[in-house]
Amino acid sequence: MKTFTRRFIFAGLLLALTGCVGLEAGPSQDVNETTIVYLVRHAEKQAGANPSLTAGGKTRADQLAERLAGAELQYIHSTNYRRTLETAAPVAQEFGLDVQLYDPRDLPAFARQVKEQGGRHLVVGHSNTTPALVSALGGDPGTPIDEKSEYDRLYIVTFSADSGVSTDLQRYGVRYDAE
């Protein structure tokens, strides 16, 4: 009887340990976990086709990285333009993440992808696509972005099983006049 009891206890411990190892096998998105999406327009840009950032824009991109330092980002997304990639670069470096490209012409599909993926995201877009993506995510885009001068808008769209979707519109960085 003692042997049977020992084997039973050993089997129970082994089963419990196997279950614990299985739980740590890899990250999975809990349906009750909060998803947070940070969305910004690219920073100040130079003139021309597919321009780079201005000196002020590069400073703003650095300020974005400082602002999001505690955000525990898991994903960074950008359109395939110099100004958006350069805006995302300091944040990607801060978190050691690769920038994933998305198609700004299919925002509903991208919004579905982000929602399904869950986690914490930064999305860098444009004056017309950023509010549209906020809307596609179910958030409140507010007033249109001023194309000529507004580069400091930071949307925070939060998805929670308890409270649904919420939008927090903040500002970041120092305003730079045309350079």
LUMROMAR-141938 format. One line per 5 residues: number of its first residue (from 0); their letters; for each residue x negated, y negated, z of C-alpha. Coordinates in steps of 0.25 Angstrom, whole numbers. Each point is the difference from the previous one (the first is absolute). Example, Ala and Ser with C-alpha at 12.3 -4.5 7.8 and 13.67 -1.06 7.14 Angstrom:
REM residues 2
0 = as = -49 18 31 | -6 -14 -2
This chain:
REM residues 179
0 = mktft = 0 0 0 | -11 -9 3 | -6 1 -14 | 13 -3 -6 | 2 -12 8
5 = rrfif = -14 -5 -3 | 2 3 -15 | 14 -8 1 | -7 -12 6 | -12 0 -9
10 = aglll = 10 1 -12 | 8 -12 5 | -12 -8 3 | -5 3 -14 | 13 -3 -6
15 = altgc = 0 -14 7 | -14 -3 -4 | 3 3 -14 | 12 -9 0 | -8 -11 6
20 = vglea = -11 2 -11 | 11 -1 -11 | 5 -13 6 | -13 -6 -2 | -2 5 -14
25 = gpsqd = 2 -13 -7 | 8 -13 1 | 15 1 -4 | 10 -12 0 | 10 2 11
30 = vnett = 14 -5 -4 | 1 -8 12 | -13 -7 -2 | 0 -14 -3 | -5 -4 -14
35 = ivylv = -6 -14 -2 | -3 -7 -13 | -8 -13 -1 | 2 -7 -13 | -7 -12 -5
40 = rhaek = -2 -8 -13 | -15 0 -5 | -8 -12 6 | -3 -13 -8 | -5 3 -14
45 = qagan = -8 -6 -11 | 6 -4 -13 | 0 9 -12 | 4 14 -4 | -2 10 11
50 = pslta = -8 -10 9 | -8 3 12 | 3 -7 13 | -5 -14 3 | -10 -3 12
55 = ggktr = 12 -3 8 | 7 13 -4 | -11 8 4 | 0 -6 14 | 15 2 0
60 = adqla = -2 15 -3 | -10 1 11 | 10 -7 9 | 10 11 -4 | -10 11 4
65 = erlag = -2 -7 14 | 16 -2 1 | 2 15 -2 | -12 6 7 | 9 6 11
70 = aelqy = 11 5 -10 | -5 14 -1 | 2 0 -15 | 0 14 -7 | 2 -5 -14
75 = ihstn = -3 -12 -8 | 7 -3 -14 | -3 -10 -10 | 3 -3 -15 | -11 2 -10
80 = yrrtl = -4 -15 -1 | -13 -7 5 | 7 -9 10 | 8 11 7 | -11 9 1
85 = etaap = -9 -11 5 | 10 -3 10 | 1 14 5 | -15 3 0 | -3 -6 14
90 = vaqef = 11 8 6 | -4 13 -7 | -14 -2 5 | 5 -3 15 | 8 13 0
95 = gldvq = -9 8 -9 | 11 3 -9 | 1 1 -15 | 10 -10 -8 | 11 8 -7
100 = lydpr = 5 -6 -12 | 15 -2 -3 | 9 -4 -11 | 7 -14 2 | 9 3 -11
105 = dlpaf = 7 12 7 | 2 -6 14 | 12 9 4 | -9 13 -3 | -11 -6 8
110 = arqvk = 9 -4 12 | 5 15 0 | -14 5 1 | -4 -9 11 | 13 4 8
115 = eqggr = -2 15 -2 | -15 -1 3 | 2 -8 13 | -11 -5 9 | -6 -14 -1
120 = hlvvg = -2 -7 -13 | -6 -13 -6 | 5 -4 -14 | -6 -11 -7 | 8 -6 -12
125 = hsntt = 4 -13 -7 | 10 -11 3 | 11 7 -8 | -3 14 4 | -2 -1 15
130 = palvs = 14 -5 3 | 6 9 -10 | -7 12 7 | 5 -5 14 | 14 1 -5
135 = alggd = -2 14 -7 | -5 4 14 | 13 -5 6 | -6 -12 6 | 3 -15 0
140 = pgtpi = -9 -7 -11 | 5 -14 5 | -2 -12 -10 | -8 2 -12 | -16 -2 1
145 = dekse = -5 -13 -5 | -8 4 -12 | -10 -11 1 | -3 -2 14 | 5 12 9
150 = ydrly = -10 10 3 | 1 2 15 | 13 8 1 | -1 13 8 | 12 9 0
155 = ivtfs = 1 11 10 | 11 10 -4 | 3 11 11 | 8 13 -1 | 4 6 13
160 = adsgv = 10 12 2 | 6 -8 12 | 1 -14 -6 | 0 2 -15 | -7 -11 -9
165 = stdlq = -5 -13 5 | -8 -11 -7 | -10 -10 7 | -5 -11 -8 | -13 -6 5
170 = rygvr = -11 -9 -5 | -15 3 0 | -13 -7 -3 | -3 -15 -3 | 7 -7 -11
175 = ydae = -10 -4 -11 | 4 -11 -10 | -3 3 -15 | -15 1 -2
